[in-house]
Amino acid sequence: MGYTHYWCREREISRPIFVRIISDFRRLLPVLKVLDIKLGDGLGEGEPVMNNREVIFNGLRNCGHPKNRHIVIPWPAPAVKPGVAASPDKAVVGSWFAGVVLNQRTCGGDCSYETFYFPRVLPKMYEPVQSSRDPRCVGKYFQCCKTAFRPYDLAVTAFLVVAKRHLGGRILVKSDGTIAHWMDAVKICHNVLGYGLDFALDG
C-alpha cells in the first residue's frame, strides 16, 4: 500500500539506447540537487549507482530534512505544488484511510523509501507478464517503485520520462498519480533536455 509508479518493459535494452538514457538522466542531476532532491544508493546511503549496466537509487536516508513522525503513508492531493516542501507540516493538507495527503513532496526526516532499480538487462528471476488487464503489457516485464511522494519521487518520474522518450512503445509507464503529479518531471526534462512536453502516462 502506498503511492507507486509502474512500468512494463522489454527484458533487454540495447546498449546504445541505455547509454543515452543514462546520459540524459545525468544531465538532470544538477537541477535535482538545486531542488533539494537528495539521492543515495538503493539503501538510501552513499551515492546513486549509474553505469552502463544499471541504475539504482533511493532517497537519502540521512537527508537532513526536518523530522515529522506524522508523515505516514503519504498520498498526493489532486493538485500539488512543484518542488519540495520547506517544512513537512506545511505539505499536509488532509488524510486518507491509510495516512496523510500532501500538496507537495516531502519526507519526515528520511527521504528513503523503496529502491528504484532499472537495469539494462533484467535478471532471469523476472518473468514476462502472462496476463494483464492491459494486453500491451503481456510479454513485457513488470517493475514498480513505491516512492510515497517523497522528494526522490521527482527523480523517479524524471527518469521514467527520459526512458519513455528513448524506448517509446517498448516501455509502458503507469502511475497511481495523474499527469498533474508528473508535471515537475516533464518541465525539468523539457527545460534541460528539450523534450518531455508530449509525455503521457500509458494508463
Contacts in CASP RR format, 6 or more apart in sequence:
PFRMAT RR
TARGET T0000
AUTHOR 0000-0000-0000
METHOD contacts of the structure
MODEL  1
MGYTHYWCREREISRPIFVRIISDFRRLLPVLKVLDIKLGDGLGEGEPVM
NNREVIFNGLRNCGHPKNRHIVIPWPAPAVKPGVAASPDKAVVGSWFAGV
VLNQRTCGGDCSYETFYFPRVLPKMYEPVQSSRDPRCVGKYFQCCKTAFR
PYDLAVTAFLVVAKRHLGGRILVKSDGTIAHWMDAVKICHNVLGYGLDFA
LDG
1 73 0 8 1.000
1 98 0 8 1.000
2 73 0 8 1.000
2 75 0 8 1.000
2 98 0 8 1.000
2 146 0 8 1.000
2 148 0 8 1.000
2 176 0 8 1.000
3 74 0 8 1.000
3 75 0 8 1.000
3 76 0 8 1.000
3 146 0 8 1.000
3 147 0 8 1.000
3 148 0 8 1.000
3 149 0 8 1.000
3 153 0 8 1.000
3 176 0 8 1.000
3 177 0 8 1.000
4 144 0 8 1.000
4 145 0 8 1.000
4 146 0 8 1.000
4 147 0 8 1.000
4 175 0 8 1.000
4 176 0 8 1.000
5 144 0 8 1.000
5 145 0 8 1.000
5 147 0 8 1.000
5 156 0 8 1.000
5 157 0 8 1.000
5 160 0 8 1.000
5 173 0 8 1.000
5 174 0 8 1.000
5 175 0 8 1.000
5 176 0 8 1.000
6 142 0 8 1.000
6 143 0 8 1.000
6 144 0 8 1.000
6 173 0 8 1.000
6 174 0 8 1.000
6 175 0 8 1.000
7 142 0 8 1.000
7 143 0 8 1.000
7 144 0 8 1.000
7 160 0 8 1.000
7 163 0 8 1.000
7 171 0 8 1.000
7 172 0 8 1.000
7 173 0 8 1.000
7 174 0 8 1.000
8 129 0 8 1.000
8 132 0 8 1.000
8 134 0 8 1.000
8 136 0 8 1.000
8 137 0 8 1.000
8 140 0 8 1.000
8 141 0 8 1.000
8 142 0 8 1.000
8 143 0 8 1.000
8 171 0 8 1.000
8 172 0 8 1.000
9 122 0 8 1.000
9 140 0 8 1.000
9 141 0 8 1.000
9 143 0 8 1.000
9 163 0 8 1.000
9 167 0 8 1.000
9 170 0 8 1.000
9 171 0 8 1.000
9 172 0 8 1.000
10 140 0 8 1.000
10 141 0 8 1.000
10 167 0 8 1.000
10 170 0 8 1.000
10 171 0 8 1.000
11 121 0 8 1.000
11 122 0 8 1.000
11 126 0 8 1.000
11 128 0 8 1.000
11 141 0 8 1.000
12 120 0 8 1.000
12 121 0 8 1.000
12 122 0 8 1.000
13 21 0 8 1.000
13 120 0 8 1.000
13 121 0 8 1.000
13 167 0 8 1.000
13 170 0 8 1.000
15 52 0 8 1.000
15 120 0 8 1.000
17 166 0 8 1.000
17 167 0 8 1.000
18 52 0 8 1.000
18 120 0 8 1.000
19 52 0 8 1.000
20 166 0 8 1.000
21 159 0 8 1.000
21 162 0 8 1.000
21 163 0 8 1.000
21 166 0 8 1.000
21 167 0 8 1.000
22 50 0 8 1.000
22 51 0 8 1.000
22 52 0 8 1.000
22 55 0 8 1.000
24 162 0 8 1.000
24 165 0 8 1.000
24 166 0 8 1.000
24 193 0 8 1.000
25 50 0 8 1.000
25 55 0 8 1.000
25 158 0 8 1.000
25 159 0 8 1.000
25 162 0 8 1.000
26 50 0 8 1.000
27 192 0 8 1.000
27 193 0 8 1.000
28 155 0 8 1.000
28 158 0 8 1.000
28 162 0 8 1.000
28 188 0 8 1.000
28 189 0 8 1.000
28 192 0 8 1.000
28 193 0 8 1.000
29 39 0 8 1.000
31 188 0 8 1.000
31 191 0 8 1.000
31 192 0 8 1.000
32 39 0 8 1.000
32 154 0 8 1.000
32 155 0 8 1.000
32 158 0 8 1.000
32 188 0 8 1.000
35 83 0 8 1.000
35 84 0 8 1.000
35 151 0 8 1.000
35 154 0 8 1.000
36 65 0 8 1.000
36 83 0 8 1.000
36 84 0 8 1.000
36 151 0 8 1.000
37 59 0 8 1.000
37 84 0 8 1.000
37 151 0 8 1.000
37 152 0 8 1.000
37 154 0 8 1.000
37 155 0 8 1.000
38 59 0 8 1.000
38 60 0 8 1.000
38 63 0 8 1.000
38 64 0 8 1.000
38 111 0 8 1.000
38 151 0 8 1.000
38 152 0 8 1.000
39 47 0 8 1.000
39 48 0 8 1.000
39 57 0 8 1.000
39 58 0 8 1.000
39 59 0 8 1.000
39 60 0 8 1.000
39 152 0 8 1.000
39 155 0 8 1.000
40 46 0 8 1.000
40 47 0 8 1.000
40 48 0 8 1.000
40 57 0 8 1.000
40 58 0 8 1.000
40 59 0 8 1.000
40 60 0 8 1.000
40 61 0 8 1.000
40 112 0 8 1.000
41 47 0 8 1.000
41 48 0 8 1.000
41 49 0 8 1.000
41 56 0 8 1.000
41 57 0 8 1.000
41 58 0 8 1.000
42 48 0 8 1.000
42 49 0 8 1.000
42 56 0 8 1.000
42 57 0 8 1.000
42 58 0 8 1.000
42 112 0 8 1.000
42 115 0 8 1.000
42 116 0 8 1.000
42 117 0 8 1.000
43 58 0 8 1.000
43 61 0 8 1.000
43 112 0 8 1.000
43 115 0 8 1.000
44 57 0 8 1.000
44 58 0 8 1.000
44 59 0 8 1.000
44 60 0 8 1.000
44 61 0 8 1.000
44 111 0 8 1.000
44 112 0 8 1.000
45 60 0 8 1.000
45 61 0 8 1.000
45 62 0 8 1.000
46 60 0 8 1.000
48 55 0 8 1.000
48 56 0 8 1.000
48 57 0 8 1.000
49 55 0 8 1.000
49 56 0 8 1.000
49 57 0 8 1.000
50 57 0 8 1.000
52 120 0 8 1.000
53 119 0 8 1.000
53 120 0 8 1.000
53 121 0 8 1.000
54 117 0 8 1.000
54 118 0 8 1.000
54 119 0 8 1.000
54 120 0 8 1.000
55 116 0 8 1.000
55 117 0 8 1.000
55 118 0 8 1.000
55 119 0 8 1.000
55 159 0 8 1.000
56 115 0 8 1.000
56 116 0 8 1.000
56 117 0 8 1.000
56 118 0 8 1.000
57 115 0 8 1.000
57 116 0 8 1.000
57 152 0 8 1.000
57 155 0 8 1.000
58 111 0 8 1.000
58 112 0 8 1.000
58 113 0 8 1.000
58 114 0 8 1.000
58 115 0 8 1.000
58 116 0 8 1.000
58 152 0 8 1.000
59 111 0 8 1.000
59 112 0 8 1.000
59 113 0 8 1.000
59 150 0 8 1.000
59 151 0 8 1.000
59 152 0 8 1.000
59 155 0 8 1.000
60 111 0 8 1.000
60 112 0 8 1.000
60 152 0 8 1.000
61 110 0 8 1.000
61 111 0 8 1.000
61 112 0 8 1.000
62 110 0 8 1.000
63 107 0 8 1.000
63 109 0 8 1.000
63 110 0 8 1.000
63 111 0 8 1.000
63 112 0 8 1.000
63 151 0 8 1.000
64 109 0 8 1.000
65 88 0 8 1.000
65 106 0 8 1.000
65 107 0 8 1.000
65 108 0 8 1.000
65 109 0 8 1.000
65 111 0 8 1.000
65 151 0 8 1.000
66 87 0 8 1.000
66 88 0 8 1.000
66 108 0 8 1.000
66 109 0 8 1.000
67 108 0 8 1.000
67 109 0 8 1.000
68 88 0 8 1.000
68 89 0 8 1.000
68 106 0 8 1.000
68 108 0 8 1.000
68 109 0 8 1.000
69 108 0 8 1.000
70 88 0 8 1.000
70 92 0 8 1.000
70 100 0 8 1.000
71 88 0 8 1.000
71 92 0 8 1.000
71 100 0 8 1.000
71 102 0 8 1.000
71 106 0 8 1.000
71 107 0 8 1.000
71 108 0 8 1.000
71 109 0 8 1.000
72 99 0 8 1.000
72 100 0 8 1.000
73 98 0 8 1.000
73 99 0 8 1.000
73 100 0 8 1.000
73 148 0 8 1.000
74 99 0 8 1.000
74 100 0 8 1.000
74 101 0 8 1.000
74 102 0 8 1.000
74 106 0 8 1.000
74 148 0 8 1.000
74 149 0 8 1.000
74 150 0 8 1.000
75 96 0 8 1.000
75 98 0 8 1.000
75 99 0 8 1.000
75 100 0 8 1.000
75 101 0 8 1.000
75 102 0 8 1.000
75 149 0 8 1.000
75 176 0 8 1.000
76 101 0 8 1.000
76 102 0 8 1.000
76 103 0 8 1.000
76 149 0 8 1.000
76 177 0 8 1.000
76 181 0 8 1.000
77 93 0 8 1.000
77 94 0 8 1.000
77 101 0 8 1.000
77 102 0 8 1.000
77 103 0 8 1.000
78 178 0 8 1.000
78 180 0 8 1.000
79 103 0 8 1.000
79 180 0 8 1.000
80 102 0 8 1.000
80 103 0 8 1.000
80 104 0 8 1.000
80 105 0 8 1.000
80 180 0 8 1.000
80 181 0 8 1.000
81 103 0 8 1.000
81 104 0 8 1.000
82 104 0 8 1.000
82 183 0 8 1.000
82 184 0 8 1.000
82 187 0 8 1.000
83 104 0 8 1.000
83 105 0 8 1.000
83 151 0 8 1.000
83 154 0 8 1.000
83 184 0 8 1.000
84 104 0 8 1.000
84 105 0 8 1.000
84 106 0 8 1.000
84 151 0 8 1.000
84 154 0 8 1.000
85 91 0 8 1.000
85 102 0 8 1.000
85 104 0 8 1.000
85 105 0 8 1.000
85 106 0 8 1.000
87 106 0 8 1.000
88 106 0 8 1.000
88 107 0 8 1.000
88 108 0 8 1.000
88 109 0 8 1.000
90 104 0 8 1.000
91 102 0 8 1.000
91 103 0 8 1.000
91 104 0 8 1.000
91 105 0 8 1.000
91 106 0 8 1.000
92 100 0 8 1.000
92 101 0 8 1.000
92 102 0 8 1.000
93 101 0 8 1.000
93 102 0 8 1.000
93 103 0 8 1.000
94 100 0 8 1.000
94 101 0 8 1.000
95 101 0 8 1.000
102 149 0 8 1.000
105 149 0 8 1.000
105 150 0 8 1.000
105 151 0 8 1.000
105 153 0 8 1.000
105 154 0 8 1.000
106 149 0 8 1.000
106 150 0 8 1.000
106 151 0 8 1.000
107 150 0 8 1.000
107 151 0 8 1.000
111 150 0 8 1.000
111 151 0 8 1.000
111 152 0 8 1.000
112 150 0 8 1.000
112 152 0 8 1.000
113 146 0 8 1.000
113 147 0 8 1.000
113 148 0 8 1.000
113 150 0 8 1.000
113 152 0 8 1.000
114 145 0 8 1.000
114 146 0 8 1.000
114 147 0 8 1.000
114 148 0 8 1.000
115 145 0 8 1.000
116 145 0 8 1.000
116 147 0 8 1.000
116 152 0 8 1.000
116 155 0 8 1.000
116 156 0 8 1.000
116 159 0 8 1.000
117 143 0 8 1.000
117 145 0 8 1.000
118 143 0 8 1.000
118 159 0 8 1.000
118 163 0 8 1.000
122 141 0 8 1.000
122 143 0 8 1.000
126 141 0 8 1.000
126 142 0 8 1.000
126 143 0 8 1.000
127 141 0 8 1.000
128 138 0 8 1.000
128 139 0 8 1.000
128 140 0 8 1.000
128 141 0 8 1.000
129 137 0 8 1.000
129 138 0 8 1.000
129 139 0 8 1.000
129 140 0 8 1.000
129 141 0 8 1.000
129 142 0 8 1.000
130 138 0 8 1.000
130 139 0 8 1.000
131 138 0 8 1.000
132 138 0 8 1.000
134 172 0 8 1.000
134 202 0 8 1.000
134 203 0 8 1.000
136 172 0 8 1.000
136 202 0 8 1.000
137 172 0 8 1.000
140 171 0 8 1.000
140 172 0 8 1.000
145 156 0 8 1.000
147 153 0 8 1.000
147 156 0 8 1.000
154 184 0 8 1.000
154 185 0 8 1.000
154 188 0 8 1.000
157 175 0 8 1.000
157 181 0 8 1.000
157 182 0 8 1.000
157 184 0 8 1.000
157 185 0 8 1.000
158 184 0 8 1.000
158 185 0 8 1.000
158 188 0 8 1.000
158 189 0 8 1.000
160 173 0 8 1.000
160 185 0 8 1.000
161 182 0 8 1.000
161 185 0 8 1.000
161 186 0 8 1.000
161 189 0 8 1.000
161 196 0 8 1.000
161 199 0 8 1.000
162 189 0 8 1.000
162 193 0 8 1.000
163 171 0 8 1.000
163 173 0 8 1.000
164 171 0 8 1.000
164 173 0 8 1.000
164 199 0 8 1.000
165 189 0 8 1.000
165 193 0 8 1.000
165 195 0 8 1.000
165 196 0 8 1.000
165 199 0 8 1.000
172 202 0 8 1.000
172 203 0 8 1.000
173 201 0 8 1.000
173 202 0 8 1.000
174 201 0 8 1.000
174 202 0 8 1.000
174 203 0 8 1.000
175 181 0 8 1.000
175 182 0 8 1.000
175 201 0 8 1.000
178 201 0 8 1.000
179 186 0 8 1.000
179 199 0 8 1.000
179 200 0 8 1.000
179 201 0 8 1.000
182 199 0 8 1.000
182 201 0 8 1.000
186 196 0 8 1.000
186 197 0 8 1.000
186 199 0 8 1.000
189 195 0 8 1.000
189 196 0 8 1.000
189 199 0 8 1.000
190 196 0 8 1.000
190 197 0 8 1.000
END
